[in-house]
Amino acid sequence: GAVVSQHPSRVICKSGTSVKIECRSLDFQATTMFWYRQFPKKSLMLMATSNEGSKATYEQGVEKDKFLINHASLTLSTLTVTSAHPEDSSFYICSAPPTSGQETQYFGPGTRLLVL
Amino acid sequence: GESVGLHLPTLSVQEGDNSIINCAYSNSASDYFIWYKQESGKGPQFIIDIRSNMDKRQGQRVTVLLNKTVKHLSLQIAATQPGDSAVYFCAENDYGNKLVFGAGTILRVKS
């Protein structure tokens, strides 16, 4: 149980385009999901908390207009990188607690974004 | 701000030996900690967790030790196998169920 999937696993796009990444909880409902960013050989950095039915909460320094988050249902959250630039190239990972309020988070497999 | 950090960035062990990965945390109010394993190109995988009202917790081949006095966390892996090679992160549960990750330790298992 507690499986989280992401799509796509890899994406290459041109500078200036927008990219949407999906995060799905496959066998549980998640009112809250988290989006992280990870650079090579670095740790995970929390970008935002995605809340079903309300606005996402962004961490300090993360541009909300740049990284649009939509928690469309209890099993789906999307992250859209708008007007992507090469510096947005990174590994994006989502996570979700399998039970509402539970502290343990299970992570998706990640999405590798390369902006040319 | 508060942070979670690791002492050793890289750990090399011989197959079959025990591995010990260390983590120091600075938020004395933290009451929940998790160890994750991350293989190259994949998302973190939950290994084991521990609450602050415990000093030790055991899983299959893994043990987590918590020393609240010195704010230190460790992950012990028994009989380390090549498949254990990965990056290991400790994480601290922050307020609002947010996780704060340490820098990570690379574990290399030599056959």
Interface residues (C-beta under 8 A of the other chain):
Chain A: V4 Q6 T32 F34 K42 S43 L44 M45 L46 T49 I93 S95 P97 G101 Q102 E103 T104 Q105 Y106 F107 G108 P109 G110 R112
Chain B: Y32 I34 Y36 G41 K42 G43 P44 Q45 F46 D49 F89 N93 G96 N97 K98 L99 V100 F101 G102 A103 G104
